[in-house]
Amino acid sequence: MSAFIVEGGKRLEGQVQIYGAKNSVLPILAATILVPGTSVIHNCPDLSDVTASIEILRHLGCMVQQDGDTITVDATHMLRCDIPDRLMRQMRSSVIFLGAVLGRMGCAEMSFPGGCELGPRPVDLHLAALRTMGARIDEDGGGLRCEGELTGCDITLAMPSVGATENIMLAAVAAEGTTTITNAAREPEILDLQQFLLAFGANVSGAGSSVITIEGGQPLSSGEHRIIGDRIVAATYLAATAAAGGKVEITGADYRHLSTVSSCLAEGGCILRSSDAGIQIESNRPLAAVRPIRTAPYPGFPTDAQAPLMAAFARGTGTTVFVENIFESRYRHVDELTRMGADIKVEGRVAIVCGVPQLHGAAVQATDLRGGAALLVAALGAKGSSEITGLHHIDRGYQNLDGALRGLGASIWRR
Ligand code: EPZ
């Protein structure tokens, strides 16, 4: 079993370049299905979730080429509209293909995306919206069978679901007429999806706000797009520097996309300077406790940054309270952090983190993507050696994490 071996206590110094956002490239790869031509996408990260998406596109009949961080998809000839269970299981978020396949093909078949490490991942909002647009959807035995011509309409989401917003946007591009999405998710990745669609001839507006309008029915044509930087990967490097100490310059991500994370670390005693050139963080002492960190839909504190930031605050002074409002069980990294000497108590959605002067290295196992990143953050600031297994979780969302950290002076290698 592969593992990260980390010798903690080394300060991080230098610069790290952030690559394209996982949560942007995945819906955009799904969106290429709507283009009966060629889509050229730049700044794509090299992640197992991207590999899984490419496998799904090829299964559906697309031709896909990867050349460095550029992925070219030719979706001129789609062959089928079903995604087999083995491909659905490789990537939980493959439900994001539903709207695009249904919009392009008039049919879509896939197994229910299973739950994942974060708890149940319902898709009721996705299905309700597609039904409102005219889709007939049968749900039986863990499978979804959808068919029908889609018509634009007004949709209000009970909660600003990122995936549901993206699925509706893609279905609406193919639907005849106008679709409005009220209470839409406002994440930067939604705006990036809109920019992709506009570059390929779609008529979409409002992304980034709570109301998105799509004039559907026009065919899309070939185009190019560059994926935005990954704000959660950037937040992870901020947390790593806060935990290990040091001075790091992060380029390639928009500092405005992670202002809640930066301000929380500044409140904890880090020195942060942000500009269009990048984000610089300096940390010379363990973090001081900050006001409660409550995760929320964008522009609130991102749930994906909760675990890495908790790991940084585990070594420090005072008590910091986290409230996880987005996912049901997103504290599975706490038990593993406790093995490293962290003092954290979980009560439902609340985690009470009592900072300790020093964490110690331990053998720990990643429980999910961001939980795994949290263990690495903690190990970098811990005294002694840590072994982190379960790297398949981390490989879903982080490219060359150990190489980049070694470049910053960390003692880490992959066994
Ligand atoms: C996206 O997941 C991201 N994944 C997640 O990142 C991220 O944590 C999440 O948005 C929130 O920001 C991708 O973009 C691929 P949601 P998604 O629909 O779309 C409930 C990572 O670490 N819900 O906004 O699945 C749901 O259970 C991953 O990179 C329903 O109840 O998130 C959750 O509690 C993890 N019914 C909440 O909404 C639905 O139909 C937010 O889910 C849909 C969602």
Boltz pocket constraint, residues with backbone or C-beta under 6 A from the ligand:
constraints:
  - pocket:
      binder: B
      contacts: [[A, 22], [A, 23], [A, 24], [A, 26], [A, 93], [A, 120], [A, 121], [A, 122], [A, 123], [A, 124], [A, 125], [A, 126], [A, 127], [A, 159], [A, 160], [A, 161], [A, 162], [A, 163], [A, 164], [A, 185], [A, 303], [A, 304], [A, 325], [A, 326], [A, 327], [A, 328], [A, 369], [A, 370], [A, 397]]
      max_distance: 6.0
